[in-house]
Amino acid sequence: MISKSKQRTRYIIGDMMSSIVAWTIFNIVRYYVGGRALYEFSSLEAFITSKMVLLGEVVFPLLMLAVHWISGFYNDVFRKSHIQNFITTFFSSVTNTLVIFFIALINDVILDQRGTNYELLLILLTILFVFTFFIRFIITRVSNKRFESGEWKYNAIIIGSSEKAIQLGKHLSKKGSYLSYNIVGYVQINGDICSQDATPLYKLENLKSTCENEDVKELIVVPDKKDVASSMDIVNSLYGLGLPIKVSPDIYTILVGRMRLSNLRGEPLVDISSCGMTEFEKNVKRMADIIISFIALILLSPIMLVIGILVKFDSKGNVIYKQERVGYHYKKFVIYKFRTMVENAEADGFPALSSEYDNRITKIGQFLRKYRIDELPQFWNVLVGDMSLVGPRPERQYFVEKITKEAPLYSLLFQVRPGITSMGMVKYGYARNVEEMVARFRYDLLYLENMSIANDIKILIYTIKIVLTGKGI
């Protein structure tokens, strides 16, 4: 089976070829249909070889690829359906048509020939869609046929060794299946009654090396016991592997009380290592993170310099406070903040949360924390991909373990990047103990189940209100 990057390259090359051919054909049609707007060119050859048209042959295919990337088409390049391709390609083609119109064609609009203008736009849309979809259709059909024939398989390991796990494994690996799984083995988990057919059988503590040796692409969790605590304990131990984690719909419903069905073909497994946002929304969210954090770091640098000087003169210690937190897919990273406490605030070595009248907080620290200004250095964390502008607040390993014991569903938050601000922060604020952290988590879980660009914008607006007034909502 080819790698994901090679399959993605096939789609990119196919889209580039279709964009170049479509733009060339459209310019030929444009010359003959455009009427007197193009009379300055003596022949088709003169028009096709003009500087603006040749520049368009380079610029517009690249712009089209950018639109295809934003649409999320390249995020998941396997197991695509033709219906999915049709819908995504159509909306991308509409977007590309509008982009080309406002950049290159608007000056060619004939004021007294409105029908001709609409005709050109419709021709451009049709050419773009037909050529792009045709090439994508071929690539997708060849790919899906190889899955169905068993030539390509997805290596997966089932976390569970009960009879239920065995039955699911046999069903998923059945020849001719659209999903075409290759079940490389089973992992015995606590409480499971191990089936004799669970072979080869692996241990949970050796799962990382097993996944590397067997080139595992997915983890499928099939616990014998249907309770939240045991299921989330298992899921929590899997996030660090960085692989898709899938469960059956009945287990997912037990975990969160609602069901999201994303694929109508094959076994309806639910990916709990990924949030419910569409691929388009994920790309827009990440693109917004990069652009906004980059601009913020530049524009706020003078203010951050002044804050740094105030922190330095207010008390002894470093200006920037660094601390290890647990982030996306349980990956640890270093978070940056302006120091708001005295140096060695945790001198006893035990992690401790702050309170409203904590004597460890400095004078300038009180002000920075009230208006959330101490979080400004985290724009760097957002820029490099450790965090997002909006997402559940990251915690230290010590508190992650404490919260997970009280609220097992906390592990679901590792589906997304942690954020500078969150629904929990604007609705609840700082937490002074584990109980309050659990209470704040409920807002973050609500955010996770209702993630959207619109909700992110609302949270950012409320955050600005807090920064300006020093009060939550």
HELIX and SHEET records of a PDB file:
HELIX    1   1 LYS A    4  VAL A   33  1                                  30    
HELIX    2   2 GLY A   35  LEU A   38  5                                   4    
HELIX    3   3 LEU A   44  ILE A   48  1                                   5    
HELIX    4   4 LYS A   51  ILE A   70  1                                  20    
HELIX    5   5 HIS A   82  ILE A  100  1                                  19    
HELIX    6   6 PHE A  101  LEU A  105  3                                   5    
HELIX    7   7 ILE A  106  ASP A  108  5                                   3    
HELIX    8   8 ARG A  114  SER A  149  1                                  36    
HELIX    9   9 GLU A  163  LEU A  172  1                                  10    
HELIX   10  10 LEU A  204  ASN A  206  5                                   3    
HELIX   11  11 LEU A  207  GLU A  214  1                                   8    
HELIX   12  12 VAL A  228  LEU A  238  1                                  11    
HELIX   13  13 TYR A  239  LEU A  241  5                                   3    
HELIX   14  14 PRO A  249  VAL A  256  1                                   8    
HELIX   15  15 GLU A  279  LEU A  299  1                                  21    
HELIX   16  16 SER A  301  ASP A  314  1                                  14    
HELIX   17  17 TYR A  328  TYR A  330  5                                   3    
HELIX   18  18 LYS A  363  LYS A  370  1                                   8    
HELIX   19  19 ILE A  373  GLU A  375  5                                   3    
HELIX   20  20 GLN A  378  VAL A  384  1                                   7    
HELIX   21  21 GLN A  397  GLU A  406  1                                  10    
HELIX   22  22 PRO A  408  GLN A  415  5                                   8    
HELIX   23  23 MET A  423  LYS A  427  1                                   5    
HELIX   24  24 VAL A  434  GLU A  449  1                                  16    
HELIX   25  25 ILE A  453  THR A  469  1                                  17    
SHEET    1   A 6 LEU A 201  LYS A 203  0                                        
SHEET    2   A 6 TYR A 181  GLN A 188  1                                        
SHEET    3   A 6 TYR A 154  ILE A 159  1                                        
SHEET    4   A 6 GLU A 218  VAL A 221  1                                        
SHEET    5   A 6 ILE A 245  VAL A 247  1                                        
SHEET    6   A 6 VAL A 270  ASP A 271 -1                                        
SHEET    1   B 2 ILE A 320  VAL A 326  0                                        
SHEET    2   B 2 LYS A 332  PHE A 338 -1                                        
SHEET    1   C 2 SER A 388  VAL A 390  0                                        
SHEET    2   C 2 GLY A 419  THR A 421  1                                        
END                                                                             
